[in-house]
């Protein structure tokens, strides 16, 4: 019996929703451990579509426990709205099947406004944030002035915490020529929703210890992708949290020995949302084709994704950084109609060949990809459930990809449908 961490091995949007949905059907507990409500996982169960942002994927299944860990930044109004939305589709949500860490940091309206102010004033240096206040909330957490779920339990403590956070934010707002933020209305709004949030609040680290002693299977559900990690991604065009598998321990409250298998979700090509380096980006008809066939638009933001060839150099690097044991290869069928398919196997910078992504943003922008070419298979792989049934050229592409990234492929997804998957290895029973 194993506990599994699921992470994206690229820039996010790798198709984690489908894989997490399949794994959550096998797990007893599903834990979100980082990020905010900018990550969208789309699940389709019994013909009903659920678009989840903060709620873990286990919430739509009976007899599963869903946990929002301390590493997540929580917009309380967005969470309550999402709970009501999911309940309206016939899902029961209560304090037995949903647990919210008492130590989770809250996203407040001042965070959303600061996100917008800074992004609008950045000009050509825009990061491409989702303007949901996630970055500013993480900044306050690190600055030790944030408001946490537990702070809603005491009006006196809430008052003190708001004083601390507003001293900082109002100084920034004055400097940016904005009106200062009034405490009284924010305090009243928080006190109004406090009981609705606090009924889900528990010490998550303690609950995880109980789950482990009971032999429950735990699925740790990551958001975004490793290349958006604040330490290991394409900085500064990254998110504000650690997206690598190791943050599952920190963001939930358990030791690294609680993790038995790390699954990296990996798209058969590459996409990116927002600004930042993208060595294999295609700004041509093939890029448009990948975007249209792959329906590359954000679940939460509807933003169009940039598309390009599979970057083996990047994926091999994220696999090593995050300790990935196996990858789930998704969206293979999007490549079905292409005459030729390319895979990036090295980089060139100013005439020098390298086999990794350098940390310098300037160097990242100078990269020229070196490709290996493959013949396309020009036939449908949609719905295929056995590796042997794949077209010969698809098998060649997959085998070469697996060899280059130096990690086994544990499953291959051949359509958005959950059952259209070629399963090589079950992470829970590996």
Secondary structure, 3 states (H helix, E strand, C coil): CCCEEEEECCCCCCCHHHHHHHHHCCCCEEEECCECCCCCEEEEECCEEEEECCCCHHHHCCCCEEEECCCEEEEHHHHHHHHHHHHCCCCCCCCCCEEEECCCEEECHHHHHHHHHHHHCCHHHCCCCCCCCHHHHHHHHHCCCCCEHHHHHCHHHHHHHHHHHHHHHHHHHHHCCCCCCCHHHHHHHHHHHHHHHHCCEECHHHHHHHHHHCCCCEEEECCCCHHHCCCCCCCCCCCCCCCCCCHHHHCCCCCHHHCCEEEEEEECCEEECCCCCCCCECCCHHHHHHHHHCCCECCCCCCECEEECEEHHHHHHHHHHHCCCEEEEECHHHHCCCCEEEEEEEEEECCEEECCCCCCHHHHHHCEEEEEEEECCCCCCCCCCCHHHCCHHHHHHHHHHHHHHCCCEEEEECCCCCCCEEECCCHHHC
